[in-house]
Amino acid sequence: MSTISLIIKREYLSRVRKKSFIIMTILGPVLMAAIFVVPVLIASYNHEDIQHIKVVDESRLFSGKLTGSETMVFDFDTTSIQQAKATFSGEKYDALLYIPGNVLHNTNSVMLFSAKQPNLNLVTAIEKSLQQEIEDMKLQARGIDRTTLTEIKTKVSVNTRKLTEQGGEELSSAGLSTAVGMIGGVLVYMFIFLYGAQVMRGVIEEKTNRIVEVIISSVRPFQLMMGKIIGIALVGLTQFILWIVLTLTLSSVASTVFFDKEAIKEQMVHRATPMGTAVDDGNNADFGNGEITEIMSAVDSVNFPLLIGAFLFYFVGGYLLYGALFAAIGAAVDNETETQQFMLPITIPLILSFIVAQTIIQNPDSPIGFWFSIIPLTSPVVMMVRLPFGVPVWEMALSMGLLVAGFILTTWLAGRIYRTGILMYGKKTSWKELGKWLFYKE
């Protein structure tokens, strides 16, 4: 055991001291925090210029009704469209809006002229303004009051609850569970691939440089393989934990320094207000606050200690399972070019689990979801997708037990390939050759 611990220490220290590790450990959280912070900063400082629109209304139906907005001002002109276009270049207007006389019968006849391509926000705002006014005219012609129509519109929001075995209730959110599940599955998928590939490259590098010949003279091949796998696993866990701590720290500092929490809350309440209702009695603000409270309560109801613990287990278990296979591939070849024929069959289950997870998340308790979360080659990704929706304890225990058994089996198989392949040079390896290595006597 002391020999393996020395190899683990060597693999761990040699990697965490690299400049690339230090740079990525610092740069990763900065990029992750920037993903959340930068869009909000851009949105808060992105003030649109006021657009002045000259309007030629041949229908005479919209004068005084198109009131514009904070970023859009309508100026009506009584000249003909030909005269308006002729004088447009000498005027300080951003666009010329032409409304023909038959607009009520042909709503696609409206034209917008400008010296340069108008932005999508401007075109959309004009379309919505005209659409609302035309709808009001048609409703009025049929004796229907828009206020009545607005009052009829109803927003239904279904609040979900989970019933516990003790008869109590817990808040839940299908959207939140979906997001948490997919994030967990994607992270496990990425880390297994990332650090598994590091194991393979490390073995190939040592084999190519003939360093392994010196090492094997002092330790057994299996000890070298296990030390390398566990050492890189510890590197991955170290980097992952540092990423979490630094990302949370940077996000908290950024939110404190750059953002006004009251303004953000007010904006969230405004967005939560149902469309078509007036904000004049405080009821809508209560509605928005209630919705935000529901979301925060749903977040609090998520069993994050269980998810984090399961993530660490499935990351480590999945990595050890695939890491052993990656190590066997590295030992069987002389360079990375030759790994392609062995990589695809081994990584197909992992890739398939990620693809199937996008379907399983729609129905986590389906038979395919159960079996893919039990099979060791696919369970690390699929079980992380299912966990936020609630998984019976016996299923989780069975999945974990089989993953441990799968790791032991793949490690045994990989070890038998590793002990032979690590000292094999100059010969192109085939699947048939790998099969023979499994049964070689020590």
C-alpha positions, 0 to 999 in steps of 0.5 A: 500500500505504501508503494501505491501511496507514493505513486499517488503522491507523485502523480498528484503533486506533479500535476497540481504544481503545473502552471496549466493546472494553476491557470485553469483553476483560477481561470475556470471560476472567473469564466463561470462567474463571468457567464452569470455576471457579464450578461446582467451587467450588459443588460443593466448598462445597455440603454437604447437610444431614442428612435424618432419615427416619421409616420405617413398615415394614409388611413387616418386611423392612427394619429394620436393613438401610436403613443410610442415608448421611452425609446421610440417617438412617432411624429405624424406627417400629412405629406404624401409618401413620395414627398416624405421619402424625397425629404427623408435624407435631409431630416433627422429621423431614424425611419419612415413608417408608411401606413396605407389606407387599406391597412385594416384589410391588408395588414402586410402592406405597412412599410418601414423605410430607413437609411440603414438596416433597422434593428429587430427591437425597433421593427418588433416594437412597431409591429406590436404597437400597430397590432394592438391598435388594429385589434382595438379597432376591430374589437370596438367595431364588434362592440367588445371592450378590450378591458373585458377581454383582458379581464377574461384572460387568465394565467394558471400556475400549477404549484407542485408538492411532494407528499412525504411518507410521514404525510407531510408536504414538500415544495418541488419544482419540475423546472428546477429539478430538470436544470439541476439534473442536467447540470449534474449529468453534464458535469459528470460526463465532462469530468470523466472524459477530461480526467480519464483522457489525462490517465491515458495520455500520461500512460502513453507519455511514460511508455513512449519516453521509456520512463515506465521501464525504470518504474516497473523495476521497482513497482508492480504494473498494477500498483503503477496503474492504480496509483496513476488513476487515484492520483489523477482522481484526487487532482480532479477533486481538488480542482472541482472543489476549488472551482466551486469555492472560487466561483461562489466567492466571485459571484457573491463579491460581484453581486455585492459590488455591481448589483442593486439587489432591490432593483433586481428584485423589482425587475423580477416582480415586474417580469412575474406580473401577468401580462395585460394587468395593471399595476396600480393596487399592489396586488401584482407586486404581491403576486410577483413576490409570492412567485419569487418566494415559491422559487426560493422555497423550491430551491431550499427544498432541494436536497443539495447535501445528497446531490453533492454527495452523490455527485462526488460518488458517481464522479469518483466511481465513474472516473475509476471505472473509465479511468482503468479502461483508459489506462489499459488503452494507453498501455496497449498503444505506442501513440495517441493516433492508435487509440482511436480504434479502442476509444470508440467502443469504450466511450459509446456507453458514456456518450449514449448515457448523455444522449439518453439522459435528454429523453429520460429527464422527461420521464425519470421513472421510465424503464429505460431510466431505471436500467440506464441508472443501474448499469455501471457504464451509464449510471454515473450520468443517468442517475445524476439526472434522475436524483433531483426528481427523487429516487428510491433508496434501494435503487440508489443503493443497487446502482452504487453497489453495481458501480463499485462492482463494475469498477473492481471488474474493469480494474482487474481486466485493465490490470491484466492488459496493462501489465503486458501492454506497458512493456510492449513496443513496436507492435500494432495491437488488435482486439484479438491481441488484447483478448490474449493478454487477459489470460497470460499467466504472471 
